[in-house]
Amino acid sequence: MASRPDARGRCRKCGYSSNLAALEFHHASGRKSFQLDMRSVANRSWNTALAEALKCELLCSNCHAETHRPDLAVESLTSSPLS
């Protein structure tokens, strides 16, 4: 089932909504047909771009990075026996 981006323009995880430039589309399902950036979207029809966006969830830059790289969480790095 497609995960619909939050129409209110806020991060789905933390609720951040101060600056739209800090919000990113995360392909939660892993079924990415193309990147959702201005260049890609400008060369596609509205319906095609919307269909791709509906596969995503809206995350702020921080939550998006944490989603893709949980292995770099400070807690996990500082609790290693080498610390």
C-alpha positions in Angstrom: 0.0 0.0 0.0 1.3 3.4 -0.9 2.4 5.8 1.9 0.9 9.2 1.2 3.1 12.2 1.8 1.8 14.5 4.5 -0.2 17.2 2.7 0.4 19.7 5.5 4.1 19.8 4.7 5.6 18.3 7.9 7.9 15.4 8.7 6.1 12.2 9.2 8.4 11.1 12.1 9.1 14.3 14.1 6.6 16.8 12.8 9.2 19.4 11.6 7.5 22.0 9.4 9.6 25.2 9.7 11.2 25.2 6.2 10.1 23.3 3.2 13.7 23.1 1.9 14.5 20.7 4.8 11.7 18.2 3.8 12.5 15.3 1.5 10.7 12.4 -0.1 11.6 9.0 1.3 10.8 6.0 -0.9 9.7 3.9 2.1 8.6 0.9 0.0 11.9 0.8 -1.9 10.1 0.9 -5.2 11.7 3.9 -6.7 11.1 4.6 -10.4 13.0 7.9 -10.3 14.3 10.6 -7.9 11.8 13.2 -6.9 13.8 16.4 -7.5 13.0 19.4 -9.6 15.0 18.2 -12.6 13.3 14.8 -12.8 9.8 16.1 -12.0 10.1 18.9 -14.7 10.5 16.2 -17.4 7.5 14.1 -16.4 3.7 14.6 -16.4 1.9 15.6 -13.3 0.2 12.2 -12.9 3.6 10.4 -13.2 5.2 12.6 -10.6 2.2 12.3 -8.3 2.2 8.5 -8.6 5.9 8.5 -7.6 5.2 10.9 -4.6 2.5 8.6 -3.4 5.0 5.8 -2.9 6.9 8.1 -0.4 6.7 9.6 3.0 7.8 13.1 3.8 10.7 13.3 6.2 12.9 16.2 7.4 16.6 16.0 6.4 17.6 14.7 9.9 15.0 12.0 10.0 15.7 11.0 6.5 19.5 10.6 7.2 18.7 8.6 10.4 16.4 6.3 8.5 19.1 5.5 5.9 22.0 5.3 8.4 20.9 4.0 11.8 24.4 2.5 12.1 25.8 6.0 12.7 23.6 6.8 15.7 25.8 8.4 18.4 24.4 6.1 21.1 25.5 3.0 19.2 29.0 4.5 18.4 29.7 5.7 22.0 28.7 2.4 23.6 31.2 0.3 21.7 34.0 -1.4 23.8 36.6 0.7 22.0 35.4 3.9 23.7 
